């Protein structure tokens, strides 16, 4: 299983559109107040909004207070105004009218794999900011090689809208995906597949992936892009963010298992030989000690072959 954002995608979204939807608002104001809502968030979308504001040299209004609305967006108080920034579902839940024009823009952007963030100020929709996170260039090739190597099911998990998930999945050749999933939903998917008899590997990078990484049979965190929580929770942390390293993990894991079996075989053979020789009275204590230590040296020497493994 793969998390989408930051794993199958680069994890560095960029602002693609800033649209004012109120006659008294300019696009620069929409971006500035969106940034005010996101200024203390570490979410990739929030960082992209802040980065775009800085690049355009737009000043960000300070906010007095903010509230994270999990899975929906942010509620913020700034300049004596109440701001809502997030999905259309957030505005609908707060009884903010979303115009037909705004809905058409949202649908169009999602079909382009862009994430729209709607901004409402004091209960009125004033604009939207859309962002796009590019797919990693090597992702499709790596997924194909994983299938060729015997991985039976590849599932993409994302908190994005189904329209966005579908576009990305089609680009990567993924047939099975789940959209609008929360962290606890990812955990449930892992357990569901395990209950079906699958050995589950989970690849992710964020805090919201940590429960699924911990529950999976093997959790793999993206090394550079991954959060500290994800890296600490996972069984394996990739040294860099090149998905080709997943193929090395599979190969190196297979070699490690082979070496472990060889070591068990050598240890059992040496101990069995020692028992037989000792039973015949031909093994002195000194020779027994030498034989025991020799088997330990052989195991270490055999294991050290893995050090010579080189990444392609």
Secondary structure, DSSP 8 states (H G I E B T S, - for coil): -EEIIIIIB-S--EEEEEEE-STT--HHHHHHHHHHHHTT--SHHHHHHHHHHHHTT-----EEEEEEETTTEEEEEETTEEEEEE-HHHHHHTT----HHHHHHHHHHHHTTEEEEEEEETTEEEEEEEEE--B-TTHHHHHHHHHHTT----EEE-SS-HHHHHHHHHHHT--EEE-S--HHHHHHHHHHHHHTT---EEEE-SGGGHHHHHHSSEEEE-TTTS-HHHHHHSSEE-SSS-TTHHHHHHHHHHHHHHHHHHHHHHHHHHHHHHHHHHHTT---HHHHHHHHHHHHHHHHHHHGGGGG----
